[in-house]
């Protein structure tokens, strides 16, 4: 019985269609407002055109972080999300994402054996999730930027889907080589946006402080009472303590706050 899914939406021999697909994927990422949007655009380009589901893992501050998961079935997204949240591939050399990022070489299994889940699982719950995902074929390709693997794109399909092919692998590798720059650009944009937001918050804090100081100064002038730098401190101590007569005139005052 033929599969209800197309063998491949991009004809194997049609270079023009493949270039159009790669261009569309990277342009969609470039139009995204932030890194999360860029990765969502990437996954939406991949599923279901190349695979039934995918996940994007990035290297961040020495860690491998599952940044985005995508499944053609909304009911199965939670499985990918839980796998990414609970089982990081950082220290697990059995995980294809770990190997691909470490070696920079793609991995491809056209027909996943029955022993796959037991070999990869680190706990009974982990095995249950892998089996629930129903992986029949899987591939993992590096995401590159400036000649270095900065992450990995993991793609898979279950038994009800068409088997992933070498043609899919080639296209996924080309995609991984192209989207690395878009991811780095989105990261840089995010850093700039965060720094700008922090600067705006700092400037607002300074303006708020200036308004508060102006209010304090207007108040003490209206009440005709002395005003010292640091008057906003509710309580001060002198060690050793000293009692001064009420109404005593002060010639000099110095306050050191620690």
KAPESUL-V314775 format. One record per backbone hydrogen bond with DSSP energy under -0.5 kcal/mol. NH is the residue of the N-H (numbers start at 1). CO is the residue of the C=O. If there is no record, write none. Layout:
<<NH:CO> <NH:CO>>
This chain:
<<9:49> <11:9> <14:11> <15:13> <18:14> <19:15> <20:16> <21:17> <22:18> <23:19> <24:20> <25:21> <26:22> <27:23> <28:24> <29:25> <30:26> <31:27> <32:29> <38:34> <39:35> <40:36> <41:37> <42:38> <43:39> <44:40> <45:41> <46:42> <47:43> <48:46> <48:51> <50:46> <51:46> <52:156> <53:156> <54:70> <55:154> <56:68> <57:55> <57:152> <58:65> <59:150> <60:58> <60:63> <63:60> <65:58> <65:63> <67:56> <67:65> <68:56> <70:54> <72:52> <74:72> <76:73> <77:73> <77:74> <79:76> <80:76> <81:77> <82:78> <83:79> <84:80> <85:81> <86:82> <87:83> <88:86> <92:89> <93:91> <95:92> <99:95> <100:96> <101:97> <102:98> <103:99> <104:100> <107:140> <109:138> <112:136> <116:113> <117:114> <119:115> <120:116> <121:117> <127:123> <128:124> <129:125> <130:126> <131:127> <132:128> <133:129> <134:130> <135:130> <136:157> <137:157> <138:109> <139:155> <140:107> <141:153> <143:151> <144:142> <144:176> <145:148> <148:145> <150:143> <150:148> <151:143> <152:57> <153:141> <154:55> <154:152> <155:139> <155:153> <156:53> <157:137> <161:158> <169:165> <170:166> <171:167> <172:168> <173:169> <174:170> <175:171> <176:172> <177:173> <178:174> <179:175> <180:176> <181:178> <182:178> <183:179> <184:180> <185:181> <186:182> <187:183> <188:184> <189:185> <190:186> <191:187> <192:188> <193:189> <194:190> <195:191> <196:192> <197:193> <198:194> <199:195> <200:196> <201:197> <202:198> <203:199> <204:200> <205:201> <206:202> <207:203> <208:204> <209:205> <210:206> <211:207> <212:208> <213:209> <214:210> <215:211> <216:212> <217:213> <218:214> <219:215> <220:216> <221:217> <222:218> <223:219> <224:220> <224:221> <225:220> <231:228> <233:230> <248:245> <257:255>>
